[in-house]
Amino acid sequence: MTLMVIVIWGFAALCGLTAVAGLIWAIRTGQMRSFASGANSIFDGDEPVGRMTDRFPGSADRRSSEGDT
């Protein structure tokens, strides 16, 4: 029982240290400087602003059935 508790706490500590190390790496390499530029980088000039163009494959487009263009 005691060994299992030590293993569980050791694994939790390892996961926590890994998360902290990842955060430190992200800050040092500049990954945390500008969230907005990273979020906008997935859009190109042809992407309409304010209109959802993505949908799940195989699902019907609701807007076309409602007559909204």
MODELLER restraints for C-alpha pairs under 7 A, 6 or more apart:
rsr = mdl.restraints
at = mdl.atoms
rsr.add(forms.Gaussian(group=physical.xy_distance, feature=features.Distance(at['CA:26:A'], at['CA:32:A']), mean=6.33, stdev=0.5))
rsr.add(forms.Gaussian(group=physical.xy_distance, feature=features.Distance(at['CA:63:A'], at['CA:69:A']), mean=6.99, stdev=0.5))
